[in-house]
Amino acid sequence: MILRILLTGTTLLLLTLVASVGAAAGSESKSVSFTGLENVRAYAAAAQVGGRSYAVDGGRLYAGVDGAWEPLSAPRGVIVNAVAVDRVDSNTVFIGAANRPSVFVSRNGGEGWVEFILDSESISGVTAVAFDAFHRLLYVGTVSDGVFRLRDTGAGRGQGLVASGQLLLEEPVEEIAVDSTGAGLAFVRTLEKLYRAEAYGLRWVRVDSLPGAPTAVAVADASPPRVYAGTAGGGVLVSKDGAAWRPVNHGLDGVGDGKLIVSDLAVDPARPEVLYAATGVSDLGELQGLSGKVAVSTDGGDRWESLAELENAQVAELLPVAGRNGLVYALTTASRTPVALGVEPPLEKHLAGGVHERGLKSPGLLTWVLAGHASAALFILVVGEIRAGARRRVGTAYSMRAAQAS
């Protein structure tokens, strides 16, 4: 009996230990910090504090919550190149393929995908996607086919993405920015031109009123919404509709000398009054020097304050964190690994247990559950063996009395 108890108990404890180690190892292999990503090509920030954000790193899709990132399973054979998230439901995500003219939608956080093949005669891929959550419109930029306008009719049989317009362009689409307030703002930027949408994307007009070539565009979901444009030589400008613009450069270096170039703009999606700008000195419309500066505005661009300066590289793209005033990540011309600027990131050194929004979030909890079950099973086994031994002793004594009586 004693040997049986020891063997069974040892087996249960070993199973618990193996499960614990496996759970911990699985967590370590999946979760990485933001700066653990190495080749970020696209980013879609969550609209709410603590919501789910998405990033494209090396052709793979990642989901992140509060600084901890885990890979998602993209459609087989697809190299992901662009990503957009629904501001109303962060589990609805759209991705664009680099190796074929297709976009995909997932309504369960990346667990399953539905493909929409663009009506294209070329084999060019998708360069940018942006989603108007109010009007349920998805704008898809491509290498050689311009911009496609798709309506999202929702989930269910016979529903999904429906083609509803196209803007033909002769150069690749670099960036798309839209609002989700109902105003219907939508802007498309190429290397040399900026276009604004009319009639909710059914018509497009080229923006000719900027003081320099457009280098960045961003939309703030404020009330009323605003659109910001970065330029080569004219700094940052703001507009309510994209038709009339005014400069907002107070506090930015190089204002007035005609050489201020903005390499990127980013708006905090949870706080639309917080704006980030990456700037540098320009000569003939090109960035010069070995350092890049990043400034922050907390009043919609009226006043700017210096946030950080990078050495040996210019800032190529800014990645804001929803609701974290003063915290932004930067991709540079020298590296696509995110660099944290401003406020100390909360989970760079101490990662949480992944990004799952449902179920067990910590492998430690799983370990304690398994250990509890193992202990309960061992206790039941010991009690059972004790009772069985008692019954055997009683039975033996009764047999001896009966033999003596006979």
C-alpha positions in Angstrom: 0.0 0.0 0.0 2.8 2.4 1.0 4.6 1.8 -2.3 1.5 2.3 -4.3 0.9 5.7 -2.6 4.4 6.8 -3.2 4.5 5.9 -6.8 1.1 7.5 -7.6 1.9 10.7 -5.7 5.3 11.0 -7.4 3.7 10.6 -10.8 1.1 13.3 -10.1 3.7 15.7 -8.8 5.9 15.1 -11.9 3.0 15.8 -14.2 2.3 19.1 -12.4 6.0 20.0 -12.7 6.1 19.3 -16.4 2.9 21.3 -17.0 4.3 24.2 -15.1 7.6 24.2 -17.0 5.8 23.8 -20.3 3.4 26.7 -19.6 6.3 29.0 -18.6 8.3 28.0 -21.6 5.4 28.6 -23.9 4.8 32.1 -22.4 8.5 33.0 -22.8 8.6 31.9 -26.4 5.5 33.9 -27.4 5.5 37.1 -25.4 8.1 39.8 -26.3 8.3 43.5 -25.5 7.7 46.2 -28.0 11.4 46.7 -28.5 11.7 43.0 -28.9 10.2 43.4 -32.4 13.0 43.8 -34.9 11.6 44.7 -38.3 8.3 46.7 -37.9 6.7 47.7 -41.2 3.2 48.6 -40.1 1.4 49.5 -36.9 -2.2 50.0 -35.7 -2.6 51.4 -32.3 -5.5 50.6 -30.0 -8.2 53.2 -29.7 -8.6 52.7 -26.0 -6.2 52.5 -23.1 -5.2 48.9 -22.5 -6.8 47.8 -25.8 -5.3 45.5 -28.4 -2.8 47.0 -30.8 -1.4 45.3 -33.9 2.1 45.4 -35.5 3.6 43.8 -38.7 7.1 42.6 -38.0 9.1 40.8 -40.7 5.9 39.9 -42.6 4.3 38.4 -39.5 1.4 39.8 -37.5 1.6 40.5 -33.8 -1.0 41.6 -31.2 0.0 43.6 -28.2 -1.6 44.7 -24.9 0.2 47.0 -22.5 3.6 46.3 -24.1 3.5 42.5 -24.3 3.3 41.2 -27.9 2.4 37.7 -29.2 2.4 36.4 -32.8 -0.9 35.7 -34.5 -1.5 33.1 -37.3 -1.9 35.0 -40.6 -3.4 33.3 -43.6 -1.2 30.6 -45.1 1.4 31.8 -47.6 0.6 35.5 -46.9 3.4 38.1 -46.2 1.6 40.7 -44.2 2.5 44.3 -45.2 -0.3 46.5 -43.7 -2.7 46.5 -40.8 -5.7 48.5 -39.5 -7.9 48.0 -36.5 -11.6 48.8 -35.9 -11.7 51.6 -33.4 -15.0 50.3 -32.0 -14.0 46.6 -31.7 -10.3 45.9 -31.4 -10.9 42.2 -32.2 -11.8 43.3 -35.8 -8.6 43.7 -37.7 -7.7 44.1 -41.4 -4.4 43.1 -43.0 -3.0 43.6 -46.5 -0.8 41.1 -48.3 2.6 42.1 -49.8 2.8 39.2 -52.2 -0.7 39.3 -53.7 -3.6 41.9 -54.3 -5.7 40.8 -51.3 -6.9 42.0 -48.0 -8.1 39.9 -45.1 -10.5 40.6 -42.3 -10.7 38.8 -38.9 -13.5 39.4 -36.4 -12.1 37.3 -33.6 -8.7 38.9 -33.0 -6.8 37.0 -35.7 -8.1 33.5 -35.0 -9.8 33.2 -38.4 -9.6 35.2 -41.7 -11.8 36.0 -44.7 -10.0 37.0 -47.9 -11.1 39.7 -50.4 -9.3 39.7 -53.7 -8.9 43.2 -55.2 -10.0 43.7 -58.8 -6.5 44.2 -60.1 -4.8 43.3 -63.4 -1.4 43.5 -61.8 0.2 41.3 -59.2 1.2 44.2 -57.0 0.6 44.0 -53.2 -1.0 46.2 -50.6 1.0 49.0 -49.1 -1.5 50.6 -46.6 -4.9 50.1 -45.1 -7.1 52.4 -43.0 -10.6 51.8 -41.6 -13.4 54.4 -41.1 -15.3 52.7 -38.2 -18.3 55.0 -38.4 -19.2 54.5 -42.0 -17.6 51.0 -42.1 -15.3 51.9 -45.0 -12.0 50.2 -45.6 -9.4 52.1 -47.8 -6.7 49.9 -49.4 -3.6 51.4 -50.9 -1.5 49.4 -53.4 1.7 49.6 -55.4 0.4 50.3 -58.8 -3.5 50.3 -58.7 -4.1 53.3 -56.5 -6.7 53.1 -53.7 -9.6 50.7 -53.4 -12.7 51.7 -51.4 -14.4 48.7 -49.7 -17.6 48.6 -47.6 -17.7 46.3 -44.6 -21.1 44.8 -44.3 -20.3 42.8 -41.2 -20.0 39.1 -40.4 -22.3 36.3 -41.3 -23.2 34.3 -44.4 -23.2 36.5 -47.6 -21.6 39.4 -45.8 -18.1 40.8 -45.7 -16.1 43.3 -47.8 -17.7 44.8 -50.9 -15.9 46.8 -53.6 -17.4 50.4 -53.9 -14.9 52.6 -55.6 -11.3 53.2 -56.7 -8.8 56.0 -57.1 -6.3 55.2 -59.8 -2.8 56.6 -59.2 0.5 56.4 -61.1 2.7 56.0 -58.0 2.6 53.8 -54.9 0.5 54.7 -52.0 2.6 55.6 -49.0 0.0 56.4 -46.4 -3.8 56.6 -45.7 -5.4 58.5 -42.9 -9.2 58.5 -42.0 -11.5 59.6 -39.2 -14.1 57.5 -37.4 -16.3 60.4 -36.1 -18.7 60.5 -39.0 -17.2 63.4 -40.8 -15.9 61.2 -43.6 -12.4 62.6 -43.7 -10.0 60.4 -45.8 -6.5 61.3 -47.2 -4.1 59.4 -49.4 -0.4 60.4 -49.6 2.1 59.3 -52.2 5.8 60.4 -52.3 4.9 63.7 -54.0 1.1 64.3 -53.7 -1.7 64.4 -51.2 -5.4 63.6 -52.1 -8.5 64.3 -50.0 -11.8 62.4 -50.3 -15.1 63.9 -51.2 -18.5 62.3 -50.9 -17.0 59.8 -48.4 -14.4 58.5 -50.8 -16.4 58.3 -54.0 -14.5 61.3 -55.4 -10.9 62.5 -54.8 -9.3 65.9 -55.1 -5.6 66.7 -55.1 -4.4 69.0 -52.3 -2.4 71.9 -53.9 -2.4 74.4 -51.0 0.5 73.0 -49.0 3.8 75.0 -48.9 5.9 72.0 -49.7 5.7 68.3 -50.7 3.7 66.2 -48.3 5.8 64.0 -46.0 3.2 62.8 -43.5 -0.6 62.9 -42.8 -2.5 62.1 -39.7 -6.2 62.5 -38.6 -7.3 63.2 -35.0 -10.7 61.9 -34.0 -11.5 65.1 -32.0 -14.8 67.0 -32.0 -14.7 68.4 -34.7 -12.0 66.1 -36.2 -8.7 67.6 -37.6 -6.2 66.6 -40.2 -2.5 67.3 -39.9 0.0 67.4 -42.8 3.8 67.3 -42.5 5.7 69.0 -45.3 9.2 69.4 -46.7 10.1 73.0 -45.8 6.8 74.2 -44.3 6.6 72.2 -41.1 3.2 71.1 -39.7 -0.1 72.3 -40.9 -3.7 71.7 -39.7 -7.1 71.7 -41.4 -10.7 70.9 -40.5 -11.5 69.5 -44.0 -8.2 69.4 -46.0 -9.2 72.4 -48.2 -7.8 75.3 -46.1 -4.6 74.9 -44.0 -2.8 76.9 -41.4 0.7 76.3 -39.9 1.1 75.1 -36.3 4.9 75.2 -35.8 5.3 77.2 -32.6 8.1 75.5 -30.6 9.5 73.5 -33.5 13.2 74.1 -34.4 14.0 75.6 -37.8 10.7 77.6 -38.2 11.1 80.5 -40.5 14.2 79.4 -42.4 12.3 77.3 -44.9 14.3 74.2 -44.1 12.1 72.4 -41.5 11.1 69.0 -42.8 8.6 66.7 -41.0 9.4 63.1 -41.5 6.3 61.8 -39.6 3.2 62.7 -37.6 1.3 60.6 -35.1 -1.8 61.2 -33.0 -2.6 59.5 -29.7 -5.8 57.6 -30.7 -7.1 57.8 -27.1 -6.3 61.4 -26.6 -6.6 63.3 -30.0 -5.2 66.5 -28.6 -1.8 64.8 -28.1 0.3 65.0 -31.2 3.9 63.9 -32.1 6.1 65.2 -34.8 9.5 63.9 -36.0 11.5 66.7 -37.6 14.9 67.5 -39.1 16.7 70.1 -41.2 16.2 69.8 -44.9 18.1 70.9 -48.0 16.2 70.7 -51.3 13.5 68.7 -49.6 15.8 66.0 -48.2 16.7 65.2 -44.6 20.2 66.1 -43.7 22.4 65.4 -40.7 22.9 62.5 -38.4 20.3 63.2 -35.7 16.5 63.4 -35.6 14.2 65.3 -33.2 10.8 64.4 -31.9 8.4 67.0 -30.4 5.1 66.6 -28.6 2.1 68.8 -28.4 -0.7 68.4 -25.8 -3.0 71.0 -27.3 -3.5 69.9 -30.9 -0.3 71.4 -32.3 -0.6 75.0 -31.0 2.5 74.6 -28.9 5.3 72.1 -29.2 7.9 70.8 -26.7 11.0 68.8 -27.4 10.6 65.2 -26.4 13.8 63.4 -27.6 16.7 63.6 -30.0 18.1 60.5 -31.7 21.8 60.3 -32.6 23.2 58.8 -35.8 19.7 58.4 -37.3 16.6 60.2 -38.5 13.2 59.2 -37.4 11.3 57.4 -40.1 8.0 56.6 -38.3 6.3 57.2 -35.0 4.3 54.6 -33.1 2.1 56.2 -30.3 0.7 54.3 -27.3 -2.9 54.9 -26.6 -3.4 57.2 -23.6 0.2 57.3 -22.5 1.0 61.0 -22.8 4.6 61.5 -23.7 5.3 57.8 -24.6 6.0 57.1 -28.3 8.1 54.6 -30.1 10.3 55.5 -33.1 11.5 53.6 -36.1 14.6 55.2 -37.7 16.3 55.3 -41.0 19.0 53.0 -39.6 16.7 50.4 -37.9 13.1 49.2 -37.9 13.4 48.1 -34.2 11.2 50.4 -32.1 13.0 52.8 -29.8 11.1 54.0 -26.7 11.0 57.8 -26.4 9.7 59.9 -23.5 8.0 58.2 -20.6 9.5 55.0 -19.3 7.6 52.1 -20.9 5.8 50.1 -18.2 6.5 46.5 -19.3 9.9 46.6 -21.0 11.6 44.9 -18.1 8.6 43.0 -16.5 6.3 41.4 -19.1 2.8 40.4 -18.3 1.4 37.1 -19.2 0.6 37.6 -22.9 -2.2 39.4 -24.7 -5.1 37.1 -24.4 -8.3 38.9 -23.3 -10.1 35.7 -22.3 -9.1 32.6 -20.3 -6.1 32.1 -18.0 -3.6 35.0 -18.4 -0.7 33.6 -16.3 1.1 30.3 -16.4 1.6 30.5 -12.7 -2.2 30.3 -12.2 -2.3 27.2 -14.4 0.5 25.6 -12.3 -1.4 26.2 -9.0 -4.6 24.8 -10.5 -2.8 21.6 -11.6 -1.0 21.3 -8.3 -4.3 21.7 -6.4 -5.9 18.9 -8.5 -2.8 16.7 -7.9 -2.9 17.3 -4.2 -6.6 16.5 -4.0 -6.2 13.3 -6.0 -3.3 12.2 -3.7 -5.4 13.0 -0.6 -8.3 10.9 -1.9 -6.0 8.1 -2.8 -4.4 8.1 0.7 -7.8 8.1 2.4 -9.0 5.3 0.2 -6.0 3.2 1.0 -6.4 3.8 4.7 -10.0 2.8 4.6 -9.3 -0.3 2.5 -6.6 -1.3 5.0 -8.9 -0.9 7.9 -11.5 -3.1 6.2 -9.0 -5.8 5.6 -7.9 -5.8 9.2 -11.4 -6.0 10.4 -12.2 -8.8 8.0 -9.1 -10.8 9.2 -10.0 -10.4 12.9 -13.5 -11.5 12.3 -12.3 -14.6 10.4 -9.9 -15.5 13.3 -12.8 -15.2 15.9 -15.0 -17.4 13.8 -12.3 -20.1 13.5 -11.7 -20.0 17.2 -15.4 -20.3 17.9 -15.7 -23.3 15.7 
